[in-house]
């Protein structure tokens, strides 16, 4: 794997993990507790492992799917946020809401949609910066 692959993975994981921790376990912890669906003792290594796998997949696929021209980085990053974010939203928000018992589906959809939007708005432009070509 190339240096850019590893930097892309880091660009996804390094902001995602602290943002996820803050979002789920600090800022909105009370709202998530009211949903009655999260563990009292989250297994943080599993969350980190998930982000590492996602980051590897996103970093590997980014230059194959999006323009890496130096001047296109922001537009490509936003397109990647829309594509990868929509995919993540479908399996991490919609599918979970469809099959998991919780006290409020609408509250869950609002919280997790906000989280997904934040995560991909932050990480995909960073990934695009990593993969942009020097011209």
KEVO-516650 format. One line per 10 residues: number of its first residue (from 1); their letters; for each residue x, y, z of N, C-alpha, C. Coordinates in steps of 0.05 Angstrom, whole numbers. Layout:
BEGIN
NUM	A	X,Y,Z,X,Y,Z,X,Y,Z; ...
***
This chain:
BEGIN
1	XXXXXXXXXX	17,-24,0,0,0,0,18,25,0; 8,45,-13,23,70,-16,22,87,9; 40,107,10,40,126,32,13,141,33; 2,148,10,-23,162,9,-46,145,20; -45,119,15,-66,101,26,-66,104,56; -42,101,69,-41,102,98,-48,130,109; -40,151,95,-47,178,103,-78,182,100; -90,170,80,-119,172,76,-133,158,99; -123,134,106,-135,120,128,-134,136,154; -110,148,159,-107,165,182,-126,189,181
11	XXXXXXXXXX	-129,201,157,-146,224,154,-175,218,161; -183,193,158,-210,184,165,-212,177,195; -193,161,205,-195,151,232,-189,172,253; -169,188,249,-160,207,270,-182,227,278; -196,239,258,-218,256,267,-244,240,275; -248,217,262,-273,202,267,-275,192,296; -254,181,306,-256,169,333,-262,189,355; -247,211,357,-254,230,378,-281,244,374; -288,249,348,-314,260,343,-336,241,351; -333,215,344,-353,195,352,-356,193,382
21	XXXXXXXXXX	-333,192,395,-333,190,424,-348,214,436; -341,238,427,-354,262,438,-384,263,431; -391,256,407,-419,257,398,-436,237,414; -427,212,414,-444,191,426,-442,188,456; -419,193,467,-414,187,495,-412,212,513; -412,236,501,-410,260,517,-433,279,510; -431,291,487,-450,312,479,-479,303,479; -484,280,467,-512,270,465,-516,245,481; -500,240,501,-501,216,517,-529,213,529; -540,234,540,-567,232,552,-589,224,532
31	XXXXXXXXXX	-587,236,508,-607,229,488,-604,200,479; -580,191,476,-576,163,469,-585,144,491; -581,152,516,-590,136,539,-620,133,539; -634,154,532,-663,154,530,-673,135,508; -657,132,487,-665,114,465,-665,85,474; -650,79,495,-649,52,507,-639,31,486; -617,37,472,-607,18,453,-577,14,455; -563,32,469,-534,30,470,-525,15,496; -502,2,494,-490,-12,516,-483,8,538; -485,0,563,-476,17,585,-445,19,585
41	XXXXXXXXXX	-432,-2,575,-403,-2,574,-394,-8,545; -393,13,528,-387,8,500,-359,-4,497; -356,-21,477,-331,-34,471,-316,-17,451; -300,1,461,-287,21,444,-269,8,423; -254,-13,429,-237,-25,408,-253,-35,383; -278,-44,387,-294,-51,364,-302,-27,347; -308,-5,360,-314,19,345,-289,29,330; -266,28,343,-241,36,329,-235,17,306; -239,-9,310,-234,-28,288,-253,-23,265; -278,-16,270,-296,-9,249,-286,15,233
51	XXXXXXXXXX	-277,35,247,-267,59,233,-242,53,217; -225,36,227,-200,28,212,-208,14,186; -227,-5,188,-236,-19,164,-249,0,144; -266,17,154,-279,37,136,-258,55,124; -240,65,140,-219,83,130,-202,70,109; -195,45,112,-180,30,92,-195,28,66; -220,21,68,-237,19,44,-240,45,30; -246,66,45,-250,93,33,-224,103,21; -202,99,35,-176,109,24,-168,93,-1; -173,68,-1,-166,52,-25,-184,60,-49
61	XXXXXXXXXX	-210,64,-44,-228,69,-66,-229,98,-75; -221,116,-58,-223,145,-66,-210,151,-92; -184,145,-96,-172,153,-122,-182,138,-146; -196,116,-141,-208,100,-163,-236,111,-171; -248,126,-154,-275,136,-159,-278,166,-163; -258,181,-153,-261,210,-153,-236,224,-165; -240,248,-175,-219,263,-188,-198,271,-167; -173,266,-173,-151,272,-154,-135,296,-164; -145,311,-184,-131,335,-193,-129,355,-169; -107,369,-168,-102,387,-146,-124,407,-143
71	XXXXXXXXXX	-134,418,-165,-155,438,-164,-183,427,-159; -186,401,-160,-212,388,-156,-217,377,-128; -198,381,-110,-199,367,-85,-224,373,-69; -233,398,-67,-257,404,-51,-282,392,-63; -286,396,-89,-309,384,-102,-310,354,-100; -286,342,-104,-284,313,-102,-289,304,-74; -279,319,-55,-283,312,-26,-312,313,-19; -326,333,-29,-355,336,-23,-371,314,-37; -363,307,-62,-376,285,-75,-372,259,-60; -347,254,-51,-341,230,-35,-358,230,-9
81	XXXXXXXXXX	-361,253,3,-377,255,28,-406,247,21; -416,256,-1,-444,249,-9,-446,219,-15; -427,208,-30,-429,180,-38,-424,162,-14; -401,165,-1,-394,147,21,-412,153,45; -419,178,50,-437,185,72,-465,172,68; -475,173,43,-501,161,38,-501,131,42; -479,118,33,-476,90,38,-475,83,68; -459,98,82,-457,93,112,-484,99,125; -498,120,117,-524,127,128,-544,104,124; -543,92,100,-562,71,94,-558,46,112
91	XXXXXXXXXX	-533,39,118,-529,15,134,-526,20,164; -518,44,171,-514,50,199,-537,65,212; -554,76,196,-576,92,207,-603,79,199; -608,78,174,-634,67,165,-637,37,172; -617,21,167,-619,-8,173,-621,-12,203; -606,3,218,-608,-1,248,-635,8,258; -645,30,248,-672,39,256,-694,19,249; -690,5,226,-710,-14,217,-710,-40,234; -688,-47,246,-687,-74,259,-681,-73,289; -676,-50,300,-668,-48,328,-691,-36,344
101	XXXXXXXXXX	-697,-48,366,-717,-37,384,-706,-13,399; -720,9,398,-712,33,411,-736,49,419; -733,68,437,-755,83,447,-766,104,427; -748,114,409,-757,134,390,-741,132,364; -753,121,344,-740,119,318,-733,146,307; -752,165,309,-747,192,298,-723,206,312; -721,203,338,-698,214,353,-672,201,344; -672,175,341,-649,160,332,-641,170,304; -660,172,286,-655,181,258,-642,209,259; -653,227,275,-642,254,277,-613,254,287
111	XXXXXXXXXX	-609,240,309,-582,239,321,-561,227,302; -568,203,292,-549,189,275,-545,202,247; -566,214,237,-563,229,212,-544,253,216; -547,267,238,-529,289,245,-501,279,248; -497,257,261,-470,246,265,-458,238,238; -473,225,221,-463,217,195,-455,241,178; -472,261,178,-466,286,163,-440,298,173; -437,301,199,-413,313,211,-388,296,204; -390,271,208,-367,254,203,-357,256,175; -374,254,155,-366,254,128,-359,282,117
121	XXXXXXXXXX	-372,303,129,-365,330,122,-336,337,131; -328,325,152,-301,329,163,-280,311,149; -286,286,147,-266,267,138,-261,266,108; -281,269,92,-278,266,63,-261,289,50; -265,314,58,-247,334,48,-218,329,56; -214,318,80,-186,311,88,-175,289,71; -192,269,65,-183,247,48,-177,258,20; -193,276,10,-188,288,-16,-161,304,-16; -155,317,6,-129,331,7,-106,312,6; -109,289,19,-88,269,19,-83,259,-10
131	XXXXX	-104,254,-24,-102,241,-51,-98,261,-74; -100,287,-69,-97,305,-91,-68,303,-102; -67,306,-128,-41,304,-142,-26,330,-140; -1,329,-138,16,353,-139,19,360,-169; 13,384,-176,15,392,-204,36,414,-208
***
